[in-house]
Each structure stands twice: as C-alpha cells, then as structure tokens.
Amino acid sequence: MNKRSLSILFLIWILALPSFAQKKMVLERVSQIATSQFVYHYIYSFKDKGKEEKALMVLQVGNKAQRFSSMENYLVDSLAHTFNNEPQDTKLLSRKNMEIRRQLDLRGDVRWTLYSNYPEGKRSITDRVFMDHFETVENNTLPEWELHDEQKEVAGLLCSKASTTLYGRDWVVWYSEKEMRPDGPWLLKGLPGVVVLAEDSTGSFTFQLYKMEKRSTPILHRDKEYIKANRNKVLQAMKNYYDNRAQYVSATAAGEQMSDLPK
C-alpha cells in the first residue's frame, strides 16, 4: 500500500472519529510569524522506492523569516488563518479540503515544512509520522558554495552554475543573477541570485522554479504540541512506521483505539 493510499485511509479514520462527528472543529491552529515580500513556486521531484513523485512547493521570503512547504500545506494553513483559529462546521471543512485537493495537479507526499530564522537565528523543520508531530531546531547555517564559470539557459533565464555538498549529498544548482536575491528552495540558498534549478548527483531530488512573485502574504507557523527531536530520529521514526505500521501505531495514543489493526 503506497503513502497516498495510507493518507486516504487515515483521513477516513479521522472522519469516523467521534470528535469529527461533532458539528464544529478547528481546521488547524496557526500563528503569523512574519510577512513575505517574495513568493517563489517550485516543482519538487523525488524518487520514492524507485517511483518518481512530484509536488508543488511554495517558498515565502520575508525580512524576519522564511517558510518552505508543500502547496497543500500552504493552502490549508492559509485557510486556517482566514478562520482565525475558530471552530468551523465539519461539512464546510470537508468541502474546503476537497477544493484544495482539486486545485493541485501534483500532490507528492510532502509533510515537512522548513522555517528559516524561526526561532530567530535558527531554522526549524516540522514533520508528521502517522499521528506524531515532530519539530527539529538547528543552527541556521548556509551551504558552502563553489561557483563555476559555466552558464546555460533554464526556464528562459540565463543561469550560472554552483555546487555544494549537504549531509553527504552532492548538489548542482543553476541560479539567475537577474534577480539579485540569495533565495532558494530547502537549504539551497545564499547565492548571488535566485536558484532556478537544483539537482542532486543521483537524480533522486530536483527543485525547478516555475513562478516568482513580489507579493505580501502571511508567513504562518502551524502550532502543535511537537515532539522535539533531531532530524535523524525523525527519519528513523518514519522508517519504523513504513517498515512496521501496526507496531508503530500500537505505540501511539491512537493504538489504544485501533488495536484491531492487522499485525
């Protein structure tokens, strides 16, 4: 069973819970941490067990903080912000959720959200493994870039080449000095121009810019009771979940309500 099927089953289970049967509930609790000046839209391609997945991603850049997340999370949190964290009719929420899903041509399973300079001077990444919500806080360091005397046109923009190594993975990026800003997807930033294309050496991960806007939008943080953990522990928890879902579920609070899951 793939991740998307699991997500659908999880949604069906949520809809069946007594709490959802109530007339009203809060979609998500969010707080505004900054305001964007620029918004960049990327296509994120990644391989999951040999199969290529694609997701639309949004990078919001403000003076105080940045956020990089899936378009789906961006739209859900933006909707939650308009609701002002107030409970809404569950039928309305269900309808709005389906409207968001219909807007997305590409819906790869991207649950994490990266915040730069939040907390101040740090970066944080939030993620979800089944019903556990994790947060990792790290120093907000920039990659060490090597600039190359090589150029090519990408998406109609003349771009220059740069390379770096992050967490043992080699990356080649193409950035445009037409936009003299150090912005880029994920941790791939700090260059003398906006990152237009980024590819890792194995071809497993790609970020492709397809739209950029100068636009003011609220940069939102999804407020949860996060489990604080370093990123390696989060990734290990994710591996444990997909290797043995029943055992992982039984170790959570949900396991007490779902003890009849197949072993």
C-alpha positions, 0 to 999 in steps of 0.5 A, spaced: 500 500 500 503 506 497 503 513 502 497 516 498 493 510 499 495 510 507 493 518 507 486 516 504 485 511 509 487 515 515 483 521 513 477 516 513 479 514 520 479 521 522 472 522 519 469 516 523 472 519 529 467 521 534 470 528 535 469 529 527 462 527 528 461 533 532 458 539 528 464 544 529 472 543 529 478 547 528 481 546 521 488 547 524 491 552 529 496 557 526 500 563 528 503 569 523 510 569 524 512 574 519 510 577 512 513 575 505 515 580 500 517 574 495 513 568 493 517 563 489 513 556 486 517 550 485 516 543 482 519 538 487 521 531 484 523 525 488 524 518 487 520 514 492 522 506 492 524 507 485 517 511 483 518 518 481 513 523 485 512 530 484 509 536 488 508 543 488 512 547 493 511 554 495 517 558 498 515 565 502 521 570 503 520 575 508 525 580 512 524 576 519 523 569 516 522 564 511 517 558 510 518 552 505 512 547 504 508 543 500 502 547 496 497 543 500 500 545 506 500 552 504 493 552 502 490 549 508 494 553 513 492 559 509 485 557 510 486 556 517 488 563 518 482 566 514 478 562 520 482 565 525 483 559 529 475 558 530 471 552 530 468 551 523 462 546 521 465 539 519 461 539 512 464 546 510 471 543 512 470 537 508 468 541 502 474 546 503 479 540 503 476 537 497 477 544 493 484 544 495 485 537 493 482 539 486 486 545 485 493 541 485 495 537 479 501 534 483 500 532 490 507 528 492 507 526 499 510 532 502 509 533 510 515 537 512 515 544 512 522 548 513 522 555 517 528 559 516 530 564 522 524 561 526 526 561 532 530 567 530 537 565 528 535 558 527 531 554 522 526 549 524 523 543 520 516 540 522 514 533 520 508 528 521 509 520 522 502 517 522 499 521 528 506 524 531 508 531 530 515 532 530 519 539 530 527 539 529 531 546 531 538 547 528 543 552 527 541 556 521 547 555 517 548 556 509 551 551 504 558 552 502 558 554 495 563 553 489 561 557 483 563 555 476 564 559 470 559 555 466 552 558 464 546 555 460 539 557 459 533 554 464 526 556 464 528 562 459 533 565 464 540 565 463 543 561 469 550 560 472 552 554 475 554 552 483 555 546 487 555 544 494 555 538 498 549 537 504 549 531 509 553 527 504 549 529 498 552 532 492 548 538 489 548 542 482 544 548 482 543 553 476 541 560 479 539 567 475 543 573 477 537 577 474 534 577 480 539 579 485 536 575 491 540 569 495 533 565 495 532 558 494 528 552 495 530 547 502 537 549 504 539 551 497 540 558 498 545 564 499 547 565 492 548 571 488 541 570 485 535 566 485 536 558 484 532 556 478 534 549 478 537 544 483 539 537 482 542 532 486 548 527 483 543 521 483 537 524 480 533 522 486 531 530 488 530 536 483 527 543 485 525 547 478 522 554 479 516 555 475 513 562 478 516 568 482 512 573 485 513 580 489 507 579 493 505 580 501 502 574 504 502 571 511 508 567 513 504 562 518 507 557 523 502 551 524 502 550 532 502 543 535 504 540 541 511 537 537 515 532 539 522 535 539 527 531 536 533 531 531 532 530 524 535 523 524 530 520 529 525 523 525 527 519 519 528 513 523 521 514 526 518 514 519 522 508 517 519 504 523 512 506 521 513 504 513 517 498 515 512 496 521 505 500 521 501 496 526 507 496 531 508 503 530 501 505 531 500 500 537 505 505 540 501 511 539 495 514 543 491 512 537 493 504 538 489 504 544 483 505 539 485 501 533 488 495 536 484 491 531 489 493 526 492 487 522 499 485 525 
